[in-house]
Amino acid sequence: MPQFGTGIVPSGALGTQLSAVTRRGITEDAIVALYQASPTLALLFSKANAASGGVSSVTVPVQLSAMTAGSWTDFGGSFPAPQVLSGLVPAEFNLKGLVVPVPLLGMQSMLQVDETVVSILEATMDDASNQAVSMLTTALFNNSTNAQQLGGLPLAISAAGTYGGISRTTYTNWQAGAIAEGTVAPTRNSCLLDVIKTTTAGFGERPTFGVTGPLTWHKLATDFTAQERYNVNPGGTYSDGQFGATAMFQALSVGGVPIYMDANATEGTIYYLNENYVSLYIHQDVSFGFTGFESTLINNQIGFIGALLSLLELVVSKPSTCSAATGYTHS
């Protein structure tokens, strides 16, 4: 609607007349003011693995118990007869299907043939991909029970239940770290202890990064802020650096483990992840594929419908190298 009576646009009859005979100064691009960026999901996509068909679509052989038995010997060199031990267990995962239908009304297409300012079809296609990313991000940080959705971090990074068809009660080394903080503020010391606990549970492999919500990240940052110092050489200035004077960091490194913020992450929880074992598997033929448009005449309507389709699953092949620290307070 035109905004009459504000700025240089008059109200009343003059405003109505101008509106009837004057084009609008419309920008060439539609601005998306709805969806959030997802750096964690972007990282997973950047190192995703290809999957195909099969039941199960992704099967990871995991060694959860010893397959040999050693012994000490003496001068004679004797040793007990070897035993054949079974130690491999398959962790099995099915790909999850994400569908975003895309409608195209026939008359809409006719109306926009030669008079398009912003193509509704292009905007709808862009929204379909943004919608898919939004749904994936929501599942990544929240889903622990819905078997039809992407298995999220709450499911994968847990010490309880069954994951990949393997019981964490039967195989305790299939458990991820569950660190209950007890309603305290995150500090360098507490996060360092988290890293140590995760490294210990991960048989010596420390996490490669951590991720948490912005307000929890800020609470941790306040423990760093008081220690900041700005050094100026004689004759120099605060802006001598390449990017000028810098306060705080993009990542808070604790014990060599950078901790990042993600606007979609759950506040009060810090996930410590080892990216060597956290992977997104995507079907090689259905990675955000578009089906193409089909006519809706069969439903007595002039128009078309298509769908954006992706088959994928999050797989953590060594949960013991990851952990979730819960109970932190935030700003």
N, C-alpha and C positions, 0 to 999 in steps of 0.2 A: 504494500500500500504506500502511495506517495505520502510524504510527511509535509502536510500543508502548514503554513504559518510558522515555520522555523527556518532560520538562516535567511537565504535570499529568495526562498520560495514563498509566495503570498498565499493567503487563505481565501476562502470564499469563492466567488465566481471566477476571479482571475486565476486562482490556483487550479480550479477545475478545467478552465480553458487551456491553460498551459499543459496540464497533464494529458489532455486529449490530443494535442498536436505535437508534443515533444517526446522524443525518445528518452529512455533512461540511460544514464551512463553506467552500464553494467560492466564489471570486471570480467576478464576473459576466463578466469578460473574460479571454480567453486571451492571454498575453503572448508575443510573437514574440521569441525570443532567438537567431535564426539568421542573419538577413540584415543587410547593412551598408547605410547610407545612401549615396547616390551623387549628390553635389552637381553634378558635371559633367554627368551624364546629365539631371538635373533642369533645368539651364540649357538644354541642347539641346532638351528637350521644351517649355520655356516659349516658345521662339521657332521651333518647328518649322513647316515648310511643308507644304502639302497636295500630294499626288501622286495620279495616277490610273492608268489602264492605259497601254498602249503598249509598244512595243519600240524603244528602251529607255524605261523608265518615267520616268527623269529624264535629260534631255539639256541640257547647258549649252554654248552656243556660246562658245568661248574664242578670243580673238585672241592668237596666239603669234608672229606676225611682222608687219612693217609692211605696210600696204595702200596707202600713198602714198610718194612720194619728193620731197623738197624740194630747192631749189637757191638759190644766191645770184644776184642779178641786178645789172645796172648801170643807167646812166642810160637806156639804150634800153628797158629792161624786158623783154628777151627771156628765155626759159627753155626747157629741154628739153621735148620732147613727153611728155605723161604716159603712164605705163604702168599697165595693169590688173594689180594684184598680189593674190594670194590669201593671206589671213592668218588666216581663221577656221577653227578645227578643233573638231568636236563632242566634248565629254567626255560619255561615255554611261555610265549606271549603271542596274542593275536592282534593283528592290526585293527585299529578302530576307524570307522567311516564317518567323515564329516561332510555334510551336504548343505550347500547354501543355494536354494532355488532362485532363479533370476527371471522375473516376468517381463514381457515386452508386449504392451498393448498395441494392437494394429493401428488404431486411429492416432495414438500418440506419435507413432512413426510418421504418419502422413502429415500431421501438424508441424513436425519439426524438419521436414525434408529440406526446405530452402530458408527457413526462418530460425535456425538454431542459434542461440547465444551460448548456452551450455547444454551439451547433449545429455539428456536424461539417461540414455542407454549407457554412455560412458561413465556417468556418475554412479549408476546402479552397479556396473561391473566393478568399479573401484570399491564401492561399498561392500560388495560380496567378498572381496579379498580381505578388506578390513574387518568385516564381520567374522570371517573364519579365524583370523589372527586373534581377535578378541575372545572368541570362544575357546580357542586353544590355550590362551594365556590364563583364562579363568580356571580351566580344568587343570592346568599345570600347577597352580598354587593352591587349589582347593579340593580337587577330586580325590577321595580316598575310598569311595564305596560304589560308585556307578560303573558297572562293568562294561557299559556301552560307550563310555567316554574315554578320552585319553587318560591313562593312569598318571595321576599327578604326583608331585613330590611328597605330599602327606602319605600316600600309599607306598611309594618306593623307599623313602627315607623314614623308616619306622622299625621298631624292635618287636612289633607284635604282628600276629596274623599270618597269612600266607601270601607270598609274592612270587609270581612266575610259576605257580603250582608247587612251590617248595615251602614247607612249614618252617617258620622261624622258631617254633618251640622245639621241633625235632632237631633242627640244625641251627644252633645258636650263632655260629659264625656267618650265617646268612642275615643276621640282624644288622640294621644300621644303628648308629649311636642315637640315643634318646637322652638328652641332657636337660634336666629340669632345673631352671635357674632360681625359682622361688621368689618371683616378683622383685627383682633388683635391676638397677640401671646397668646397661652394658658398659664395660670399661676395657681399657687395654689389658688389664690383668685378667679379667673374667674371660675375655675372648681368647687370650693366649692360653688359658687353661682349657677352653673349649677345643682349641687346635691340638693341644697335647692329648686330651682325651680321645679325640677323633683319630689322631695318629697312632695312639696306643691300640685302640680297637681295630684300626686298619692294618695291623701287623707291620707297622713301621712306615706306611705310606700316608703322608699328610695330605690334607685337602689342597686343591689348587686355587680355590677362591671361595668366598662366601657371598651370600646375597640376602638382603633384608629390605623391609619397607623404609620409605624415606624418613619417617619420624623416628624409627628405631635407629637408623643410620645417623640421624642428627644427634640423638642422645649419646651415641658412642663418640661422635665427633667432638662433643663438648669436653670429653676427657683429653682430647688432643690439643684443643684450642689454647688452653692455658700454658702449654709448653711451646707455643710458637715463638720464634725469635726472628728478628729482621736484622741482618748484618749489613752494614754499609762500609765499604772501603773508603779510605781517605780520597776525597775528590769525587766520590761516586754518589749515586742517588738510589732511592728505592726502586726506581724503574729501569735499572741497568740490565735486568734480565731480558730475554727474548720476548717474553709476554708481559713485561712490566712487573709490578709488585703483585705477588700471589699470596692469597690467604686460603688455608685449608687445601684439601686434596679431592681429586675425583674418586679415588679409592683410598680407604683407610687400611694400611698394611699392618697386620699384627702377626709377628713371628714369621714374616715372609709370605703371609696369606692375605691377598687383597680382599677387602670386603666392599662390595658395591651396593648401591641402592637400586631397587626396581619398584616403580610406582604401583605395580600390581601385587607385590609380595605381601604376605600377611604380617601386620605389625606385631612386634613382640617376639617374633621368631627369626632366628638367623640360621639359614641352611648353609652348611659347610659341604661343598661338593668337590669331588675329584673328577675332572672332566675326562680323564682317561677311561672312566667306566660309566659315564653318564652320556647316553646317546639317544638321538631321535632316529628311528627307522621309518623310512617313507617308501611306499610302493613305487617301484621304478617306472611304472606306466601310469600311475595315478597320483601325481604330485601336483596338487592344485590344478587338475585338468578340467577343462570345460567341455561339457557334453555336446555343445552346439545347440541351436534352437530347433524346436519342433513345434508344428502348428497346434493350436488349441481348438481347431474347428470341430474335432470329435466331441468337444464339450460345448458345442454350439456358441463359440465365441471366436471373434476375429482377433488373433494375436498369436504369440509364441511363448514358449517357456524353455529355459535351459537350466543347467545346474553346474555349480562349481563343486568338484568332488576331490577329496583327498583321503588316502588310506595311510595311517601312520600310528606309531606307538612310541612312548618313552620307555627306554630299557636301562635300568641300572644293573650292570652285570656283577658288581662287587659292592653291595650296600655297606659293608663294614668300613669302607674308606670314606664314608659320608656320615653326616650327623645332622640332627635338628636340635638347636638349643632353644627351648621355649620358656616363656615366663618373664622375659625381659620387659621392663617398662619403656615407654617412649615419650617423646615430647608432646 
